[in-house]
Amino acid sequence: MPTLDLHTAGTVSAAERDCAEAMISAVLTHHRGSAGIPRVRVTDLGRTGLVQVNLRVCGAPARVQVAAEGVVTAISAAATRLERQVRRLTTAWEPWPWPDPERLSLGMPGEAPIARLKTHRLHIGMPCQAGAILNAMDYDVYLYTDAETGEDAVVYRAGPTGLQLARQRTMHPPSLPVTLPLTVNPRRTPTLTAAQAAARLAAGWLPFLFYTDLDTRRGNLLYRRYDGTLGLITPATTTT
């Protein structure tokens, strides 16, 4: 049986922990040699279970994250999603379905505090590269720096093709060919403070908000977490 780096949070029982170990290990047994030792986190959020699996597939980072009603249901869904993720990263690539029936919507009303702040040195690349990272890491939205314009940008799951691009100022399509089906958000990216962004996210029932920070002039990503609080991703600079 493959080794797991398994962690729990909340009131996860010993039986639920054993269930996660057995089901995730069974998936990796089928892909022995393709997937490395995963880091698995199982969280009991009350009525909702949250399972995240981080691993390397053929040497590259990959991830799945699933929330569902109840911890055992989330574990089962995560094992199914992990099987598909490893298979699609090791054989013929296929996009996740859109809308994704396995993804709980985080768009909800109500203000919430920013409970987690993450500062990253952003990947610099083309939208198709950002989209590939988004798919491999099972993100709903991914913040990066657009190589063509030099602007901070996001790719995210939305629109008629299931993948959309938004940059800080440029609203026309990329000039270079894009290998993934991609549409461009025609709306101007707002310039806000973090507090203003949090208020707009709550008022609009949005799962996330990409905006230009009023002070740094960099693109920031504010998103709602499964526990109801907010997370904020900011680009690393020479002074951070």
BALOBA-1460 file (C-alpha; in Angstrom, 3 decimals):
// residues 240
<rec num="1" residu="m" x="0.000" y="0.000" z="0.000"/>
<rec num="2" residu="p" x="1.454" y="3.422" z="-0.932"/>
<rec num="3" residu="t" x="2.601" y="5.696" z="1.882"/>
<rec num="4" residu="l" x="0.500" y="8.787" z="2.598"/>
<rec num="5" residu="d" x="1.371" y="11.962" z="4.479"/>
<rec num="6" residu="l" x="-2.080" y="12.242" z="6.069"/>
<rec num="7" residu="h" x="-3.225" y="15.134" z="8.250"/>
<rec num="8" residu="t" x="-6.623" y="15.887" z="9.772"/>
<rec num="9" residu="a" x="-8.333" y="18.975" z="11.182"/>
<rec num="10" residu="g" x="-11.563" y="19.321" z="13.103"/>
<rec num="11" residu="t" x="-13.399" y="16.329" z="14.548"/>
<rec num="12" residu="v" x="-12.259" y="13.707" z="12.024"/>
<rec num="13" residu="s" x="-12.749" y="10.264" z="13.545"/>
<rec num="14" residu="a" x="-10.279" y="7.372" z="13.431"/>
<rec num="15" residu="a" x="-12.655" y="5.506" z="11.106"/>
<rec num="16" residu="e" x="-12.789" y="8.470" z="8.722"/>
<rec num="17" residu="r" x="-9.008" y="8.720" z="8.787"/>
<rec num="18" residu="d" x="-8.720" y="5.011" z="7.961"/>
<rec num="19" residu="c" x="-11.259" y="5.470" z="5.151"/>
<rec num="20" residu="a" x="-9.191" y="8.270" z="3.619"/>
<rec num="21" residu="e" x="-5.996" y="6.265" z="3.835"/>
<rec num="22" residu="a" x="-7.590" y="3.203" z="2.236"/>
<rec num="23" residu="m" x="-9.374" y="5.004" z="-0.608"/>
<rec num="24" residu="i" x="-6.516" y="7.350" z="-1.597"/>
<rec num="25" residu="s" x="-4.000" y="4.494" z="-1.379"/>
<rec num="26" residu="a" x="-6.191" y="2.338" z="-3.634"/>
<rec num="27" residu="v" x="-6.132" y="5.025" z="-6.317"/>
<rec num="28" residu="l" x="-2.355" y="5.386" z="-6.163"/>
<rec num="29" residu="t" x="-1.872" y="1.616" z="-6.322"/>
<rec num="30" residu="h" x="-3.374" y="1.741" z="-9.819"/>
<rec num="31" residu="h" x="-0.882" y="4.433" z="-10.818"/>
<rec num="32" residu="r" x="2.250" y="3.137" z="-9.139"/>
<rec num="33" residu="g" x="5.300" y="4.827" z="-10.633"/>
<rec num="34" residu="s" x="3.352" y="7.780" z="-12.059"/>
<rec num="35" residu="a" x="2.350" y="9.527" z="-8.826"/>
<rec num="36" residu="g" x="4.569" y="10.357" z="-5.872"/>
<rec num="37" residu="i" x="3.785" y="10.254" z="-2.158"/>
<rec num="38" residu="p" x="0.781" y="12.555" z="-1.630"/>
<rec num="39" residu="r" x="0.094" y="14.961" z="1.171"/>
<rec num="40" residu="v" x="-3.534" y="14.461" z="2.172"/>
<rec num="41" residu="r" x="-5.527" y="16.789" z="4.403"/>
<rec num="42" residu="v" x="-8.998" y="15.849" z="5.666"/>
<rec num="43" residu="t" x="-10.971" y="18.579" z="7.411"/>
<rec num="44" residu="d" x="-14.303" y="18.417" z="9.205"/>
<rec num="45" residu="l" x="-15.988" y="21.822" z="8.846"/>
<rec num="46" residu="g" x="-19.167" y="20.773" z="10.614"/>
<rec num="47" residu="r" x="-21.706" y="19.766" z="7.992"/>
<rec num="48" residu="t" x="-19.074" y="19.902" z="5.251"/>
<rec num="49" residu="g" x="-16.059" y="17.680" z="4.747"/>
<rec num="50" residu="l" x="-13.055" y="19.010" z="2.832"/>
<rec num="51" residu="v" x="-10.332" y="16.819" z="1.336"/>
<rec num="52" residu="q" x="-7.196" y="18.092" z="-0.384"/>
<rec num="53" residu="v" x="-4.552" y="15.893" z="-1.991"/>
<rec num="54" residu="n" x="-1.230" y="17.381" z="-3.129"/>
<rec num="55" residu="l" x="1.196" y="15.181" z="-5.019"/>
<rec num="56" residu="r" x="3.562" y="15.032" z="-7.973"/>
<rec num="57" residu="v" x="2.494" y="13.291" z="-11.172"/>
<rec num="58" residu="c" x="5.366" y="12.356" z="-13.486"/>
<rec num="59" residu="g" x="7.500" y="14.808" z="-11.494"/>
<rec num="60" residu="a" x="5.155" y="17.808" z="-11.840"/>
<rec num="61" residu="p" x="2.961" y="19.286" z="-9.065"/>
<rec num="62" residu="a" x="-0.708" y="18.285" z="-9.078"/>
<rec num="63" residu="r" x="-3.632" y="18.554" z="-6.715"/>
<rec num="64" residu="v" x="-7.307" y="17.831" z="-6.170"/>
<rec num="65" residu="q" x="-9.635" y="19.439" z="-3.665"/>
<rec num="66" residu="v" x="-13.213" y="18.381" z="-2.960"/>
<rec num="67" residu="a" x="-15.831" y="19.584" z="-0.491"/>
<rec num="68" residu="a" x="-19.040" y="17.633" z="0.133"/>
<rec num="69" residu="e" x="-21.706" y="17.122" z="2.739"/>
<rec num="70" residu="g" x="-20.025" y="14.886" z="5.297"/>
<rec num="71" residu="v" x="-16.429" y="13.764" z="5.623"/>
<rec num="72" residu="v" x="-16.877" y="10.259" z="4.172"/>
<rec num="73" residu="t" x="-18.699" y="11.631" z="1.114"/>
<rec num="74" residu="a" x="-15.867" y="14.122" z="0.570"/>
<rec num="75" residu="i" x="-13.264" y="11.354" z="0.855"/>
<rec num="76" residu="s" x="-15.056" y="9.209" z="-1.717"/>
<rec num="77" residu="a" x="-15.435" y="12.152" z="-4.105"/>
<rec num="78" residu="a" x="-11.779" y="13.098" z="-3.663"/>
<rec num="79" residu="a" x="-10.631" y="9.559" z="-4.483"/>
<rec num="80" residu="t" x="-12.746" y="9.562" z="-7.660"/>
<rec num="81" residu="r" x="-11.442" y="12.983" z="-8.679"/>
<rec num="82" residu="l" x="-7.849" y="11.963" z="-7.931"/>
<rec num="83" residu="e" x="-8.194" y="8.898" z="-10.173"/>
<rec num="84" residu="r" x="-9.354" y="11.084" z="-13.054"/>
<rec num="85" residu="q" x="-6.716" y="13.737" z="-12.382"/>
<rec num="86" residu="v" x="-3.797" y="11.292" z="-12.439"/>
<rec num="87" residu="r" x="-5.175" y="9.567" z="-15.533"/>
<rec num="88" residu="r" x="-5.644" y="12.810" z="-17.463"/>
<rec num="89" residu="l" x="-2.136" y="14.020" z="-16.526"/>
<rec num="90" residu="t" x="-0.488" y="10.764" z="-17.620"/>
<rec num="91" residu="t" x="-2.486" y="9.971" z="-20.779"/>
<rec num="92" residu="a" x="-4.449" y="12.126" z="-23.208"/>
<rec num="93" residu="w" x="-5.302" y="15.528" z="-21.711"/>
<rec num="94" residu="e" x="-8.964" y="16.351" z="-21.244"/>
<rec num="95" residu="p" x="-10.540" y="19.393" z="-19.601"/>
<rec num="96" residu="w" x="-12.665" y="19.232" z="-16.492"/>
<rec num="97" residu="p" x="-16.371" y="19.492" z="-17.321"/>
<rec num="98" residu="w" x="-17.893" y="22.943" z="-17.071"/>
<rec num="99" residu="p" x="-19.945" y="23.637" z="-15.055"/>
<rec num="100" residu="d" x="-18.252" y="21.170" z="-12.718"/>
<rec num="101" residu="p" x="-20.906" y="19.069" z="-10.937"/>
<rec num="102" residu="e" x="-18.429" y="18.102" z="-8.200"/>
<rec num="103" residu="r" x="-17.541" y="21.678" z="-7.230"/>
<rec num="104" residu="l" x="-19.523" y="23.429" z="-4.502"/>
<rec num="105" residu="s" x="-20.127" y="27.087" z="-5.280"/>
<rec num="106" residu="l" x="-18.449" y="29.496" z="-2.868"/>
<rec num="107" residu="g" x="-20.441" y="32.462" z="-4.146"/>
<rec num="108" residu="m" x="-22.527" y="33.475" z="-1.136"/>
<rec num="109" residu="p" x="-23.708" y="36.640" z="0.592"/>
<rec num="110" residu="g" x="-22.305" y="38.075" z="3.780"/>
<rec num="111" residu="e" x="-19.168" y="39.888" z="4.844"/>
<rec num="112" residu="a" x="-16.254" y="37.908" z="6.224"/>
<rec num="113" residu="p" x="-12.779" y="38.671" z="7.570"/>
<rec num="114" residu="i" x="-9.579" y="38.118" z="5.608"/>
<rec num="115" residu="a" x="-8.230" y="35.180" z="7.593"/>
<rec num="116" residu="r" x="-5.360" y="34.094" z="5.361"/>
<rec num="117" residu="l" x="-2.791" y="36.206" z="3.515"/>
<rec num="118" residu="k" x="-0.412" y="34.557" z="1.052"/>
<rec num="119" residu="t" x="2.353" y="36.359" z="-0.823"/>
<rec num="120" residu="h" x="3.800" y="34.597" z="-3.857"/>
<rec num="121" residu="r" x="6.361" y="35.339" z="-6.525"/>
<rec num="122" residu="l" x="4.027" y="35.004" z="-9.476"/>
<rec num="123" residu="h" x="4.630" y="32.685" z="-12.412"/>
<rec num="124" residu="i" x="5.326" y="34.626" z="-15.622"/>
<rec num="125" residu="g" x="3.829" y="33.014" z="-18.694"/>
<rec num="126" residu="m" x="1.164" y="32.868" z="-21.343"/>
<rec num="127" residu="p" x="-2.533" y="32.239" z="-20.655"/>
<rec num="128" residu="c" x="-2.324" y="28.671" z="-21.960"/>
<rec num="129" residu="q" x="0.470" y="27.921" z="-19.473"/>
<rec num="130" residu="a" x="-1.555" y="29.469" z="-16.646"/>
<rec num="131" residu="g" x="-4.568" y="27.422" z="-17.724"/>
<rec num="132" residu="a" x="-2.512" y="24.237" z="-17.650"/>
<rec num="133" residu="i" x="-1.383" y="25.018" z="-14.091"/>
<rec num="134" residu="l" x="-4.980" y="25.787" z="-13.076"/>
<rec num="135" residu="n" x="-6.098" y="22.404" z="-14.416"/>
<rec num="136" residu="a" x="-3.224" y="20.419" z="-12.904"/>
<rec num="137" residu="m" x="-3.695" y="22.037" z="-9.490"/>
<rec num="138" residu="d" x="-7.504" y="21.806" z="-9.580"/>
<rec num="139" residu="y" x="-7.883" y="25.524" z="-8.907"/>
<rec num="140" residu="d" x="-10.952" y="27.595" z="-9.695"/>
<rec num="141" residu="v" x="-8.774" y="30.665" z="-10.313"/>
<rec num="142" residu="y" x="-5.021" y="31.185" z="-10.756"/>
<rec num="143" residu="l" x="-3.088" y="34.458" z="-10.366"/>
<rec num="144" residu="y" x="-0.006" y="34.973" z="-12.551"/>
<rec num="145" residu="t" x="1.852" y="37.641" z="-14.569"/>
<rec num="146" residu="d" x="0.993" y="37.778" z="-18.262"/>
<rec num="147" residu="a" x="4.193" y="37.530" z="-20.328"/>
<rec num="148" residu="e" x="2.775" y="39.401" z="-23.319"/>
<rec num="149" residu="t" x="1.580" y="42.526" z="-21.490"/>
<rec num="150" residu="g" x="3.567" y="42.445" z="-18.255"/>
<rec num="151" residu="e" x="0.280" y="42.835" z="-16.358"/>
<rec num="152" residu="d" x="-0.877" y="40.669" z="-13.494"/>
<rec num="153" residu="a" x="-3.748" y="38.463" z="-14.622"/>
<rec num="154" residu="v" x="-5.984" y="35.558" z="-13.700"/>
<rec num="155" residu="v" x="-7.375" y="32.579" z="-15.541"/>
<rec num="156" residu="y" x="-10.491" y="31.099" z="-13.999"/>
<rec num="157" residu="r" x="-13.336" y="28.696" z="-14.589"/>
<rec num="158" residu="a" x="-16.148" y="30.666" z="-16.222"/>
<rec num="159" residu="g" x="-17.673" y="31.619" z="-19.528"/>
<rec num="160" residu="p" x="-18.940" y="29.513" z="-22.409"/>
<rec num="161" residu="t" x="-15.716" y="27.495" z="-22.729"/>
<rec num="162" residu="g" x="-15.082" y="27.027" z="-19.013"/>
<rec num="163" residu="l" x="-11.846" y="29.058" z="-19.055"/>
<rec num="164" residu="q" x="-11.641" y="32.851" z="-18.953"/>
<rec num="165" residu="l" x="-8.810" y="35.397" z="-18.826"/>
<rec num="166" residu="a" x="-8.763" y="38.760" z="-17.059"/>
<rec num="167" residu="r" x="-5.785" y="41.140" z="-17.068"/>
<rec num="168" residu="q" x="-5.326" y="44.399" z="-15.189"/>
<rec num="169" residu="r" x="-5.769" y="46.732" z="-18.176"/>
<rec num="170" residu="t" x="-5.693" y="44.827" z="-21.466"/>
<rec num="171" residu="m" x="-9.044" y="43.416" z="-22.574"/>
<rec num="172" residu="h" x="-8.265" y="42.175" z="-26.083"/>
<rec num="173" residu="p" x="-7.439" y="38.497" z="-26.766"/>
<rec num="174" residu="p" x="-3.816" y="37.315" z="-26.605"/>
<rec num="175" residu="s" x="-1.933" y="37.944" z="-29.858"/>
<rec num="176" residu="l" x="-0.193" y="34.571" z="-29.795"/>
<rec num="177" residu="p" x="-2.155" y="31.373" z="-30.482"/>
<rec num="178" residu="v" x="-3.817" y="29.902" z="-27.396"/>
<rec num="179" residu="t" x="-3.970" y="26.106" z="-27.253"/>
<rec num="180" residu="l" x="-6.779" y="26.032" z="-24.671"/>
<rec num="181" residu="p" x="-10.336" y="27.229" z="-25.303"/>
<rec num="182" residu="l" x="-10.301" y="30.691" z="-23.747"/>
<rec num="183" residu="t" x="-12.510" y="33.755" z="-23.589"/>
<rec num="184" residu="v" x="-11.513" y="37.214" z="-22.323"/>
<rec num="185" residu="n" x="-13.363" y="39.127" z="-19.621"/>
<rec num="186" residu="p" x="-14.503" y="42.390" z="-21.277"/>
<rec num="187" residu="r" x="-14.942" y="44.266" z="-17.985"/>
<rec num="188" residu="r" x="-12.269" y="46.592" z="-16.635"/>
<rec num="189" residu="t" x="-10.429" y="45.279" z="-13.577"/>
<rec num="190" residu="p" x="-11.304" y="47.535" z="-10.598"/>
<rec num="191" residu="t" x="-8.739" y="49.381" z="-8.488"/>
<rec num="192" residu="l" x="-9.583" y="48.900" z="-4.814"/>
<rec num="193" residu="t" x="-8.290" y="48.550" z="-1.286"/>
<rec num="194" residu="a" x="-8.525" y="45.140" z="0.355"/>
<rec num="195" residu="a" x="-11.472" y="46.338" z="2.461"/>
<rec num="196" residu="q" x="-13.309" y="47.633" z="-0.614"/>
<rec num="197" residu="a" x="-12.642" y="44.363" z="-2.428"/>
<rec num="198" residu="a" x="-14.051" y="42.353" z="0.493"/>
<rec num="199" residu="a" x="-17.197" y="44.497" z="0.522"/>
<rec num="200" residu="r" x="-17.669" y="44.098" z="-3.243"/>
<rec num="201" residu="l" x="-17.150" y="40.332" z="-3.043"/>
<rec num="202" residu="a" x="-19.804" y="40.054" z="-0.318"/>
<rec num="203" residu="a" x="-22.292" y="42.351" z="-2.069"/>
<rec num="204" residu="g" x="-21.939" y="40.482" z="-5.368"/>
<rec num="205" residu="w" x="-22.104" y="36.966" z="-3.901"/>
<rec num="206" residu="l" x="-18.771" y="36.306" z="-5.630"/>
<rec num="207" residu="p" x="-16.477" y="33.317" z="-4.975"/>
<rec num="208" residu="f" x="-13.422" y="35.482" z="-5.751"/>
<rec num="209" residu="l" x="-12.444" y="38.951" z="-6.939"/>
<rec num="210" residu="f" x="-9.414" y="39.955" z="-9.006"/>
<rec num="211" residu="y" x="-8.492" y="43.601" z="-8.524"/>
<rec num="212" residu="t" x="-5.613" y="46.085" z="-8.759"/>
<rec num="213" residu="d" x="-4.462" y="47.139" z="-5.302"/>
<rec num="214" residu="l" x="-4.785" y="50.884" z="-4.787"/>
<rec num="215" residu="d" x="-1.364" y="51.189" z="-3.099"/>
<rec num="216" residu="t" x="0.890" y="48.647" z="-4.817"/>
<rec num="217" residu="r" x="-0.787" y="48.769" z="-8.276"/>
<rec num="218" residu="r" x="-0.338" y="45.006" z="-8.488"/>
<rec num="219" residu="g" x="-3.042" y="42.485" z="-9.220"/>
<rec num="220" residu="n" x="-4.445" y="40.854" z="-6.081"/>
<rec num="221" residu="l" x="-6.766" y="37.884" z="-5.713"/>
<rec num="222" residu="l" x="-9.349" y="37.807" z="-2.934"/>
<rec num="223" residu="y" x="-11.259" y="34.548" z="-2.546"/>
<rec num="224" residu="r" x="-13.766" y="32.916" z="-0.238"/>
<rec num="225" residu="r" x="-12.590" y="29.881" z="1.716"/>
<rec num="226" residu="y" x="-14.664" y="26.821" z="2.527"/>
<rec num="227" residu="d" x="-14.843" y="27.834" z="6.190"/>
<rec num="228" residu="g" x="-16.562" y="31.079" z="5.168"/>
<rec num="229" residu="t" x="-13.595" y="33.395" z="5.747"/>
<rec num="230" residu="l" x="-11.584" y="35.114" z="3.009"/>
<rec num="231" residu="g" x="-8.090" y="34.536" z="1.679"/>
<rec num="232" residu="l" x="-5.934" y="37.127" z="-0.077"/>
<rec num="233" residu="i" x="-3.104" y="36.363" z="-2.520"/>
<rec num="234" residu="t" x="-0.678" y="39.203" z="-3.253"/>
<rec num="235" residu="p" x="2.389" y="39.254" z="-5.538"/>
<rec num="236" residu="a" x="5.803" y="39.277" z="-3.936"/>
<rec num="237" residu="t" x="7.811" y="42.444" z="-4.535"/>
<rec num="238" residu="t" x="11.370" y="43.483" z="-3.776"/>
<rec num="239" residu="t" x="10.214" y="44.793" z="-0.391"/>
<rec num="240" residu="t" x="8.116" y="41.756" z="0.691"/>
